[in-house]
Amino acid sequence: MGFSNWAKEQLHASLPKCYVVVNTDLRSSSSGLRYRRSPSHDDDAKVTKLKPVPWDSFVCGTLESDGAFLKLEDGHYLPVFTQGGVRVLQEIEREKEEGNHEGYTGSTQPDSFVFDGPGAWYEVIPERVALRVGPSLGAKALGQIRRGEHVELFGWDETGKWRECVDHRLSRSGFVMLDHPELGPLLRPCGEPLCIRPLNVVAVAAMEGRYVDLDRFLSGQDHKDRKDFADFDFQDPRGPAIVLAAQRGQWRCCLRLLRAGATEGNSAELRALRRCTPEELEELQRKNEAELGLWVSHQCSEVGGNGAGPEPVESTEATEATGATEANETNESISAPINAPDGTVKTEVQKGQKGGELYEVVYDSVWIRREPDAKASRVSKRIKGQRLQILEFDESGFWGRTAFKTSEGMDEGWMLLAHGEFGELLRPVQDDGQGFVVRPQ
């Protein structure tokens, strides 16, 4: 074996690998595998302050030189074998070919979990989100990820509602749901304004450069019975899929969207791609991302480069918010809240005034009730950071009516705007042209 091959093997051995915690041979009655402070089976090395790693969960790390322990990214260790020689960590093989991505098949076998393609960092929005073995609410929970924590997401399941997730902080992996039918958004891309509406999976795959997933969605292989995929919906709440992908320089994904019939966008780069014949598009599709980027830049420079560069995206939510603001220019604005005798904070507003104004939840969570009454039945809940339209206010001005989507269709209810003890619960927001900002009070 030559030096180069030996070096490759050494490099491969030093890279972090993913393992599943197995109880098949051990058949232990315990809840999982204990973390250890050092690569030792001694009782003193056990970490008792942390919960054991559940059986059938996924962990990532680097094997020690003797192969007996796995060192996790947080510095803890897990044994690969028990003292009796029974294997409790099984390595997960990665797919070699980009086109062989099969995703989750419903099995907990190690080879069904694949981390292929580029990852993207997402932030947890509600108080906590469950990390599960499989893409199902009935799948075993491996643990919880808390609000504000960042995780790396990879491929989607068959429904497009779940994604493969790696929690690097605790060196574990599984599946997470992206949007809950009652709680709303669970995870959203880091560094972006919070979008309440579900993101379009076609647009997200194109933006993140996940070409294999994008091709799978557009080919309809896993979504033949779903209308949204069959009709090739290219519109994301943040803008058209192809425009968003062009902003990120994902030209290969842009080509795939053009082949699927995407017509949005008028930047110099997209115009250059649209001038190509079907044969030329097919040839460009065989280029890698770097070669495509050079080709696009060359085409733009040949036509003078006027207007070249990513074009601005008009967010669907921003458009709706702007339209609502324009529609209410003739209405009296809401004044500062005043204390009411019953402990709530009254907002002076015309009786029955039609608001149609975008509000943001600024308290931890606020209930939506069937009637504008604190004793009325609860129908849903919104958490801090979520935005919604207040359509009108009740006679007292304490409550605002809103409409929301459920698993059974559209519904409506009332939300308290402010409380005497807790202060503001909801606050109007405006669009500053670069994302939503809370309007000063």
For each residue, the residues with C-beta under 8 A, 3 or more apart:
1: 5 6
2: 5 6
3: 6 7
4: 7 8
5: 1 2 8 9
6: 1 2 3 9 10
7: 3 4 10 11
8: 4 5 11 12
9: 5 6 12 13
10: 6 7 13 14
11: 7 8 14 15
12: 8 9 15
13: 9 10 63
14: 10 11 62
15: 11 12 62
16: 60 61 62 73
17: 60 61 62 63 91 92
18: 58 59 60 91 92 94 113 115 173
19: 58 59 60 61 70 78 80 89 90 91 92 110
20: 56 57 58 59 89 90 92 108 110 113
21: 32 33 53 54 55 56 57 58 59 78 88 89
22: 25 26 55 56 87 88 89 90
23: 26 27 28 55 56 88
24: 27
25: 22 86 87
26: 22 23 82 86 88
27: 23 24
28: 23 55
29:
30: 52
31: 51 52 54 55
32: 21 51 52 53 54 55 57
33: 21 52 53 55 78 79 88 89
34: 46 47 48 52 53
35: 46 47 50 52 53 72 76 77 78
36: 39 40 45 46 47 69 76 77 78 79
37: 45 46 47 76 77
38: 45 77
39: 36 45 64 68 69 71 77
40: 36 44 45
41: 45 79 82 83
42: 45
43: 46
44: 40
45: 36 37 38 39 40 41 42 77
46: 34 35 36 37 43
47: 34 35 36 37 50 76
48: 34
49:
50: 35 47 76
51: 31 32 143
52: 30 31 32 33 34 35
53: 21 32 33 34 35 57 59 78 172
54: 21 31 32 57 140 142 143
55: 21 22 23 28 31 32 33
56: 20 21 22 23 108 133 140
57: 20 21 32 53 54 133 142 143 172 174
58: 18 19 20 21 92 113 142 172 173 174
59: 18 19 20 21 53 70 72 78 89 171 172 173
60: 16 17 18 19 72 73 166 168 171 172 173
61: 16 17 19 70 71 72 73 78 171
62: 14 15 16 17 70 71
63: 13 17 67 69 70 71 80
64: 39 67 68 69 70 71 77
65:
66: 69
67: 63 64 80
68: 39 64 79 80 81
69: 36 39 63 64 66 77 78 79 80
70: 19 59 61 62 63 64 77 78 79 80 89
71: 39 61 62 63 64 75 76 77
72: 35 59 60 61 75 76 77 78 170 171
73: 16 60 61 168 169 171
74: 169 170 171
75: 71 72
76: 35 36 37 47 50 71 72 171
77: 35 36 37 38 39 45 64 69 70 71 72
78: 19 21 33 35 36 53 59 61 69 70 72 88 89
79: 33 36 41 68 69 70 82 88 89
80: 19 63 67 68 69 70 87 88 89
81: 68 85 86 87 88
82: 26 41 79 85 86 88
83: 41
84:
85: 81 82
86: 25 26 81 82
87: 22 25 80 81 90
88: 21 22 23 26 33 78 79 80 81 82
89: 19 20 21 22 33 59 70 78 79 80
90: 19 20 22 87 110
91: 17 18 19 110
92: 17 18 19 20 58 110 111 113
93: 110 111
94: 18 114 115 116
95: 98 100 101 102 114 116
96: 100
97: 100
98: 95 101 116 117 211 212
99: 212
100: 95 96 97
101: 95 98 114 116 117 155 212 213 216
102: 95 105 112 114
103: 114 155 156 157 158 164 222
104: 107 112 113 134 135 157 158 162 164 175
105: 102 112
106: 112 134
107: 104 112
108: 20 56 112 133 134
109: 112
110: 19 20 90 91 92 93 113
111: 92 93
112: 102 104 105 106 107 108 109
113: 18 20 58 92 104 110 164 173
114: 94 95 101 102 103 154 155 164
115: 18 94 119 154 164 166 173
116: 94 95 98 101 154 155 212
117: 98 101 154 155 209 210 211 212 213
118: 208 209 210
119: 115 152 153 154 166
120: 152 153 189 208
121: 150 151 152 153 189 190
122: 150 151 152 153 187 188 189 190
123: 148 149 150 187 188 189 190
124: 128 129 145 146 147 148 149 150 151 186 187
125: 147 184 185 186 187 188 194 383 385
126: 129 147 183 184 186 383
127: 146 147 364 383
128: 124 144 145 146 147
129: 124 126 144 145 176 177 186 187
130: 141 143 144 145 176 177
131: 141 142 143 144 145 165 167 172 173 174 175 176
132: 135 136 137 139 140 141 142 174 175 176
133: 56 57 108 139 140 141 142 174 175
134: 104 106 108 139 140 174 175
135: 104 132 139 157 158 159 161 162 175 177
136: 132 139 162
137: 132 177
138:
139: 132 133 134 135 136 175
140: 54 56 132 133 134
141: 130 131 132 133 144
142: 54 57 58 131 132 133 172 174
143: 51 54 57 130 131 167 170 172
144: 128 129 130 131 141
145: 124 128 129 130 131 149 151 165 167 176
146: 124 127 128 149
147: 124 125 126 127 128
148: 123 124
149: 123 124 145 146 167 169
150: 121 122 123 124 190
151: 121 122 124 145 165 166 167 168 176 187
152: 119 120 121 122 165 166 168
153: 119 120 121 122 163 164 165 166 176 187
154: 114 115 116 117 119 163 164 165 166
155: 101 103 114 116 117 163 164 210 213
156: 103 159 160 161 162 163 164 201 205 213
157: 103 104 135 160 161 162 163 175
158: 103 104 135 222 223
159: 135 156 162
160: 156 157 201 217 223 229
161: 135 156 157 177 178 179
162: 104 135 136 156 157 159 175 176 177 178
163: 153 154 155 156 157 175 176 178
164: 103 104 113 114 115 153 154 155 156 173 174 175
165: 131 145 151 152 153 154 173 174 175 176
166: 60 115 119 151 152 153 154 172 173
167: 131 143 145 149 151 170 171 172 173
168: 60 73 151 152 171
169: 73 74 149
170: 72 74 143 167
171: 59 60 61 72 73 74 76 167 168
172: 53 57 58 59 60 131 142 143 166 167
173: 18 58 59 60 113 115 131 164 165 166 167
174: 57 58 131 132 133 134 142 164 165
175: 104 131 132 133 134 135 139 157 162 163 164 165
176: 129 130 131 132 145 151 153 162 163 165 186 187
177: 129 130 135 137 161 162 180 186
178: 161 162 163 185 186 187 198 199
179: 161 184 185 186 198
180: 177 183 184 186
181: 406 407
182: 380 381 406
183: 126 180 186 381 383
184: 125 126 179 180 196 382 383 386
185: 125 178 179 188 194 195 196 198 386
186: 124 125 126 129 176 177 178 179 180 183
187: 122 123 124 125 129 151 153 176 178
188: 122 123 125 185 192 194 195 199
189: 120 121 122 123 192
190: 121 122 123 150
191:
192: 188 189 195 238 435
193: 435 436
194: 125 185 188 385 386 387 436
195: 185 188 192 199 237 238 317
196: 184 185 317 386 387 388
197: 237 316 317
198: 178 179 185
199: 178 188 195 203 204 236 237 238
200: 203 204 233 234 235 236 237 241
201: 156 160 204 205 213 217
202: 205 206 214 217 218 229 232 233 234 236 241 257
203: 199 200 206 207 234 235 236 238 239 240 241 244 245
204: 199 200 201 207 208 236
205: 156 201 202 208 210 211 213 214 217 253
206: 202 203 209 210 214 241 242 244 245 250 253 254 256 257
207: 203 204 241 244 245 247 248 250 253
208: 118 120 204 205 248 250
209: 117 118 206 248 250 252 253 289
210: 117 118 155 205 206 213 214 253
211: 98 117 205 214 215 252 253 256
212: 98 99 101 116 117 215 216
213: 101 117 155 156 201 205 210 216 217
214: 202 205 206 210 211 217 218 253 256 257
215: 211 212 218 219 256
216: 101 212 213 219 221 222
217: 160 201 202 205 213 214 220 222 223 229
218: 202 214 215 232 256 257 260
219: 215 216
220: 217 223 224 229 230
221: 216 224
222: 103 158 216 217
223: 158 160 217 220 226 228 229 230
224: 220 221 230
225:
226: 223 229 230
227: 230 231
228: 223 231 233
229: 160 202 217 220 223 226 232 233
230: 220 223 224 226 227
231: 227 228
232: 202 218 229 260 261 262
233: 200 202 228 229
234: 200 202 203 240 241 242 257 260 262 264
235: 200 203 239 240 241 264 316
236: 199 200 202 203 204 239 240 241 244 316
237: 195 197 199 200 315 316 317
238: 192 195 199 203 244 313 315 316 317
239: 203 235 236 243 244 313 314 315 316
240: 203 234 235 236 243 244 262 264 265 313
241: 200 202 203 206 207 234 235 236 244 245 257 262 264
242: 206 234 245 246 254 257 258 262 264 265 270
243: 239 240 246 247 264 265 267 270 310 311 313
244: 203 206 207 236 238 239 240 241 247 248 313
245: 203 206 207 241 242 248 250 253 254 257
246: 242 243 249 250 251 254 265 267 269 270 310 311
247: 207 243 244 310 311 313
248: 207 208 209 244 245
249: 246 289 293
250: 206 207 208 209 245 246 253 254 289
251: 246 254 255 269 273 289 292 293 296
252: 209 211 255 256 285 287 288 289 292
253: 205 206 207 209 210 211 214 245 250 256 257
254: 206 242 245 246 250 251 257 258 269 270 273
255: 251 252 258 259 273 281 284 285 292
256: 206 211 214 215 218 252 253 259 260 285
257: 202 206 214 218 234 241 242 245 253 254 260 262
258: 242 254 255 261 262 273 274 281
259: 255 256 281 285
260: 218 232 234 256 257
261: 232 258
262: 232 234 240 241 242 257 258 265
263:
264: 234 235 240 241 242 243
265: 240 242 243 246 262 270 311
266: 270 271 311
267: 243 246 270 271 307 308 309 310 311
268: 271 272 300 303 305 306 307 308 309
269: 246 251 254 272 273 296 299 300 308 309 310
270: 242 243 246 254 265 266 267 273 274 311
271: 266 267 268 274 275
272: 268 269 275 276 296 299 300 303
273: 251 254 255 258 269 270 276 281 284 296
274: 258 270 271
275: 271 272 299
276: 272 273 280 281 284
277: 280 281
278: 281 282
279: 282 283
280: 276 277 283 284
281: 255 258 259 273 276 277 278 284 285
282: 278 279 285 286
283: 279 280 286 287
284: 255 273 276 280 281 287 292 295
285: 252 255 256 259 281 282
286: 282 283
287: 252 283 284 291 292 295
288: 252 291 292
289: 209 249 250 251 252 292 293
290: 293 294
291: 287 288 294 295
292: 251 252 255 284 287 288 289 295 296
293: 249 251 289 290 296 297
294: 290 291 297 298
295: 284 287 291 292 298 299
296: 251 269 272 273 292 293 299 300
297: 293 294 300 301
298: 294 295 301 302
299: 269 272 275 295 296 302 303
300: 268 269 272 296 297 303 305 308
301: 297 298 304 305 308
302: 298 299
303: 268 272 299 300 306
304: 301
305: 268 300 301 308
306: 268 303
307: 267 268 311
308: 267 268 269 300 301 305
309: 267 268 269
310: 243 246 247 267 269
311: 243 246 247 265 266 267 270 307
312:
313: 238 239 240 243 244 247
314: 239 318 319
315: 237 238 239 318 319 435
316: 197 235 236 237 238 239 319 320
317: 195 196 197 237 238 320 321 387 436
318: 314 315 321 322 431 435 436
319: 314 315 316 322 323
320: 316 317 323 324 358 389
321: 317 318 324 325 358 429 430 431 436
322: 318 319 325 326 431
323: 319 320 326 327
324: 320 321 327 328 356 357 358 389
325: 321 322 328 329 357 358 430 431
326: 322 323 329
327: 323 324 356
328: 324 325 331 354 355 356 357
329: 325 326
330:
331: 328 350 353 354 355
332: 349 350 353
333:
334: 347 348 349 428
335: 347 348 349
336: 441
337: 345 346 347 417 418 424
338: 345 346 347 348
339: 345 346 420
340: 343 344 345 346 396 398 420
341:
342: 420
343: 340 419 420 421
344: 340 398 416 418 419 420
345: 337 338 339 340 398 417 418 419 420 423 424
346: 337 338 339 340 396 397 398
347: 334 335 337 338 393 397 398 417 418
348: 334 335 338 397
349: 332 334 335 353 393 397
350: 331 332 353
351: 395
352: 392 393 395
353: 331 332 349 350 392 393
354: 328 331 391 392
355: 328 331 390 391 392 393 400
356: 324 327 328 389 390 391 392
357: 324 325 328 389 390 428
358: 320 321 324 325 387 388 389 390 428 429 430 436
359: 387 388 389 390 400 417 426 427 428 429
360: 385 386 387 426 427 428 429 436 438
361: 365 366 382 383 384 385 386 387 388 425 426
362: 384 424 425 426 427 438
363: 366 384 419 422 423 424 425 426
364: 127 383 384
365: 361 381 382 383 384
366: 361 363 381 382 415 416 425 426
367: 378 380 381 415 416
368: 378 379 380 381 382 402 404 413 414 415
369: 372 373 374 376 377 378 379 413 414 415
370: 376 377 378 379 413 414
371: 376 377 414
372: 369 376 394 396 398 399 401 414
373: 369 376 414
374: 369 416
375:
376: 369 370 371 372 373 414
377: 369 370 371
378: 367 368 369 370 381
379: 368 369 370 411 413
380: 182 367 368 404 406 411 413
381: 182 183 365 366 367 368 378
382: 184 361 365 366 368 386 388 415
383: 125 126 127 183 184 361 364 365 386
384: 361 362 363 364 365
385: 125 194 360 361
386: 184 185 194 196 360 361 382 383
387: 194 196 317 358 359 360 361 429 436
388: 196 358 359 361 382 402 404 415
389: 320 324 356 357 358 359 402 403
390: 355 356 357 358 359 393 400 401 402 415 417 426
391: 354 355 356 400 401 402 403 412
392: 352 353 354 355 356 400 401
393: 347 349 352 353 355 390 397 399 400 401
394: 372 397 398 399 400 401 414
395: 351 352
396: 340 346 372 399
397: 346 347 348 349 393 394
398: 340 344 345 346 347 372 394 416 417 418
399: 372 393 394 396 414 415 416 417
400: 355 359 390 391 392 393 394 414 415 417 426
401: 372 390 391 392 393 394 412 413 414
402: 368 388 389 390 391 412 413 414 415
403: 389 391 410 411 412
404: 368 380 388 410 411 412 413
405: 409 410 411
406: 181 182 380 409 410 411
407: 181
408: 411
409: 405 406
410: 403 404 405 406
411: 379 380 403 404 405 406 408
412: 391 401 402 403 404
413: 368 369 370 379 380 401 402 404
414: 368 369 370 371 372 373 376 394 399 400 401 402
415: 366 367 368 369 382 388 390 399 400 402 425 426
416: 344 366 367 374 398 399 419 425
417: 337 345 347 359 390 398 399 400 424 425 426
418: 337 344 345 347 398 423 424 425 426
419: 343 344 345 363 416 422 423 425
420: 339 340 342 343 344 345
421: 343
422: 363 419 425
423: 345 363 418 419
424: 337 345 362 363 417 418 427 441
425: 361 362 363 366 415 416 417 418 419 422
426: 359 360 361 362 363 366 390 400 415 417 418
427: 359 360 362 424 438 439 441
428: 334 357 358 359 360 439
429: 321 358 359 360 387 436 437 438 439
430: 321 325 358 436 437 439
431: 318 321 322 325 435 436 437
432: 435 436 437
433:
434:
435: 192 193 315 318 431 432
436: 193 194 317 318 321 358 360 387 429 430 431 432
437: 429 430 431 432
438: 360 362 427 429
439: 427 428 429 430
440:
441: 336 424 427
